[in-house]
Amino acid sequence: MSELNANIYNSQKEDLNIENERLTRKNIKQIMSENKHIIKSLNDKIKSGNEVAEDIRYLLERDYRRDSAIRFVADHYRLDKNERYILGRTVFSKKIASSRKGKKLNFSDLKSRKVLIDGYNVLITLESLIDGEEVWLADDSFLRDTRGVFKNHTNGNNTFKAVEEMLDFIRNSNTESAEVLLDTQMKNSGELAAFIRKRMDELLITGDAKTSKHVDYDLKNCDSDYVVATADGVIIDAVENVVDIPGCIFSSSNR
């Protein structure tokens, strides 16, 4: 790590410690438990949203291409770009939704299992929960954010809080091991991986955190004994077992 990056890392860590004195994990759980930002009905944000979703599902059940079905229905209802993005993240055919639900494991299923984590996918959704941003419960039962910040994501205080939430979940689930994959092309992904490794060591979690130029490929082609932590639909469809870490954390905060 260069001297400049080391200084950035130390500064971020110091900021995190200061911020954690102000906002404890208990308070983070309280934010999540308020449940005001979890959107379960499309009518809450899109005019005639549930009707729009039903029309899309109707076409999907008749083997229309997904992008064509969403575009056709969205054009009919004159929906804007953001509303179309929400539909793309939340509405699926019954077949796809059922298949994904069948692959989904709960917190209690992870004991002694190896977990492979889609780092930014999990962390960005956790950041949205911590921020109180809108997060959607999709047809396939996975929580998804709709901020669309992936390409422009930068590490901030809530990134490190999200890391703490993720690692706390992993530690308490008694996994055999956990490996976090971060996209190399993301800004400061190497420094974030180093921070995660350090915290894993401190928390006595067996595993690793590293960057990769082909995270999606690595996840889709991992050994079948891994449980993959992601809400990326393409990856879910390609693997055998999946866990929705943000969804599990949110559920536990509302018990």
C-alpha positions in Angstrom: 0.0 0.0 0.0 1.4 3.4 -1.0 2.0 6.1 1.6 -0.8 8.1 0.2 -3.2 5.2 0.3 -2.1 4.3 3.7 -2.9 7.8 4.9 -6.3 7.6 3.3 -6.9 4.2 4.9 -5.9 5.4 8.4 -8.0 8.6 8.0 -11.0 6.5 7.0 -10.5 4.2 9.9 -10.1 7.1 12.3 -13.3 8.7 10.9 -15.1 5.4 11.4 -14.1 5.1 15.0 -15.2 8.7 15.7 -18.5 8.1 13.9 -19.1 4.8 15.7 -19.0 6.7 19.0 -21.9 8.8 17.7 -23.8 6.1 15.9 -23.6 2.6 17.5 -24.7 -0.6 16.0 -27.8 -0.5 18.2 -28.7 2.8 16.5 -28.1 1.3 13.1 -30.5 -1.5 14.0 -33.0 1.1 15.1 -32.7 2.8 11.7 -33.4 -0.5 9.9 -36.2 -1.5 12.3 -38.2 1.7 11.5 -39.0 -0.1 8.2 -40.0 3.2 6.5 -37.7 2.8 3.6 -38.5 -0.8 2.6 -40.9 -0.6 -0.4 -43.2 -3.6 -0.7 -45.8 -2.2 -3.1 -45.1 -0.6 -6.4 -48.1 1.6 -5.9 -46.2 3.4 -3.2 -43.8 4.9 -5.8 -45.3 4.3 -9.3 -48.8 5.4 -10.4 -50.8 2.2 -11.0 -47.6 0.3 -10.1 -49.1 -3.0 -9.2 -51.1 -3.0 -12.4 -48.0 -2.2 -14.4 -46.2 -5.1 -12.7 -49.0 -7.5 -13.4 -48.9 -6.6 -17.1 -45.1 -7.2 -17.2 -45.5 -10.6 -15.5 -48.3 -11.5 -17.9 -45.9 -11.0 -20.8 -43.0 -12.7 -19.1 -45.2 -15.8 -18.4 -45.7 -15.9 -22.2 -42.0 -16.0 -22.9 -41.6 -12.4 -24.0 -38.0 -11.1 -23.6 -37.6 -9.4 -20.3 -36.3 -6.1 -21.6 -38.9 -6.0 -24.3 -41.8 -6.7 -21.9 -40.7 -3.9 -19.5 -40.1 -1.4 -22.3 -43.5 -2.2 -23.9 -45.5 -1.8 -20.7 -43.5 1.2 -19.5 -44.1 2.9 -22.8 -47.8 2.2 -22.5 -48.0 3.7 -19.1 -45.5 6.5 -20.0 -43.2 5.8 -17.2 -39.9 7.7 -16.6 -36.4 6.3 -16.5 -36.3 5.8 -12.8 -39.6 4.0 -12.7 -38.4 1.7 -15.5 -35.2 1.0 -13.5 -37.3 0.1 -10.4 -39.4 -2.4 -12.5 -36.2 -3.9 -13.9 -34.9 -4.5 -10.3 -38.1 -5.9 -8.8 -40.5 -7.6 -11.2 -40.0 -11.2 -12.4 -41.9 -14.1 -13.8 -43.4 -16.6 -11.3 -41.0 -19.2 -12.6 -37.9 -17.1 -12.0 -39.1 -15.9 -8.6 -39.9 -19.4 -7.5 -36.6 -20.8 -8.6 -34.7 -18.1 -6.8 -36.7 -18.5 -3.6 -35.9 -22.2 -3.7 -32.1 -21.4 -3.7 -32.3 -19.0 -0.8 -30.8 -20.0 2.5 -31.5 -18.4 5.9 -29.1 -17.3 8.6 -29.4 -20.6 10.4 -28.5 -22.6 7.3 -25.0 -21.1 7.1 -23.4 -22.9 10.0 -20.2 -24.7 8.9 -20.8 -23.5 5.3 -18.3 -21.7 3.0 -19.7 -18.3 1.9 -18.5 -16.4 -1.2 -19.6 -12.7 -1.0 -20.4 -10.4 -3.9 -18.8 -7.5 -2.0 -20.2 -4.4 -3.5 -23.6 -5.9 -4.2 -24.0 -6.6 -0.5 -22.3 -3.5 0.9 -24.2 -1.0 -1.3 -27.5 -2.4 -0.3 -26.4 -2.4 3.4 -25.4 1.3 2.9 -28.8 2.0 1.6 -30.4 0.5 4.6 -28.1 2.4 6.9 -28.7 5.7 5.0 -32.5 5.1 5.2 -32.6 5.1 1.4 -35.4 3.2 -0.4 -34.8 -0.5 -0.7 -37.3 -2.8 -2.5 -38.5 -6.2 -1.7 -38.6 -7.8 -5.1 -40.9 -10.6 -6.5 -38.0 -13.1 -5.9 -37.9 -12.1 -2.2 -34.5 -10.4 -2.4 -33.9 -6.9 -1.1 -32.5 -4.5 -3.8 -31.6 -0.8 -3.7 -32.5 1.3 -6.7 -29.9 4.1 -6.3 -27.9 2.9 -9.3 -24.6 4.1 -7.7 -22.4 1.0 -8.5 -20.2 2.6 -11.1 -19.8 5.8 -9.1 -19.5 4.3 -5.6 -16.9 5.7 -3.3 -15.9 4.5 0.2 -17.4 6.6 3.0 -18.3 6.2 6.6 -21.4 4.2 5.8 -19.3 1.8 3.7 -17.3 0.9 6.8 -20.4 0.6 8.9 -21.8 -1.7 6.2 -18.6 -3.8 6.5 -19.1 -4.1 10.2 -22.7 -5.2 9.7 -21.7 -7.8 7.1 -18.9 -9.2 9.2 -21.0 -9.3 12.3 -23.5 -11.3 10.4 -20.8 -13.7 9.2 -19.3 -14.2 12.6 -22.7 -14.9 14.3 -23.7 -17.4 11.6 -20.7 -19.6 12.4 -19.7 -20.2 8.8 -16.7 -22.4 8.0 -15.1 -19.5 6.1 -16.1 -16.4 4.2 -14.4 -14.8 1.1 -15.3 -11.3 -0.1 -14.8 -10.4 -3.7 -14.5 -6.7 -4.7 -14.4 -5.4 -8.3 -10.9 -4.2 -9.2 -12.3 -1.4 -11.3 -14.0 0.2 -8.3 -12.3 3.2 -6.7 -10.2 2.3 -3.7 -11.3 -1.3 -3.9 -7.9 -2.5 -2.8 -7.9 -0.4 0.3 -11.4 -1.6 1.1 -10.3 -5.2 0.8 -7.4 -4.5 3.1 -9.7 -3.0 5.7 -12.0 -6.0 5.5 -9.1 -8.4 5.9 -7.9 -6.6 8.9 -11.4 -6.6 10.5 -11.8 -10.3 9.7 -8.5 -11.0 11.5 -9.6 -8.9 14.5 -13.0 -10.7 14.7 -11.3 -14.1 14.3 -13.3 -14.8 11.1 -11.7 -17.4 8.8 -11.5 -16.1 5.3 -10.2 -13.5 2.9 -11.1 -10.3 1.0 -9.6 -9.6 -2.4 -10.2 -7.8 -5.6 -11.0 -9.4 -8.9 -11.3 -8.2 -12.5 -14.2 -10.7 -13.1 -16.2 -10.9 -9.9 -19.4 -12.1 -11.7 -17.6 -14.9 -13.5 -15.9 -16.0 -10.3 -19.2 -16.1 -8.4 -21.1 -17.9 -11.2 -18.4 -20.5 -11.6 -17.6 -21.2 -8.0 -17.6 -24.7 -6.5 -21.1 -26.0 -5.6 -20.3 -26.3 -1.9 -20.2 -22.5 -1.6 -23.1 -20.4 -0.6 -23.1 -17.2 -2.7 -24.1 -13.9 -1.0 -25.7 -11.7 -3.6 -28.9 -10.2 -4.9 -27.7 -10.1 -8.5 -30.3 -12.1 -10.5 -28.0 -13.4 -13.1 -25.6 -14.8 -10.5 -28.5 -16.3 -8.4 -29.7 -18.1 -11.5 -26.3 -19.6 -12.1 -25.5 -21.0 -8.6 -27.1 -23.6 -6.3 -27.4 -21.8 -2.9 -27.7 -18.1 -2.2 -28.0 -15.9 0.9 -29.4 -12.4 1.0 -27.2 -10.9 3.8 -29.0 -7.4 3.8 -32.4 -9.2 3.8 -31.3 -11.4 6.8 -29.9 -8.4 8.7 -33.1 -6.4 8.0 -35.3 -9.2 9.1 -33.3 -9.7 12.4 -33.6 -6.0 13.1 -37.4 -6.2 12.9 -37.9 -9.1 15.3 
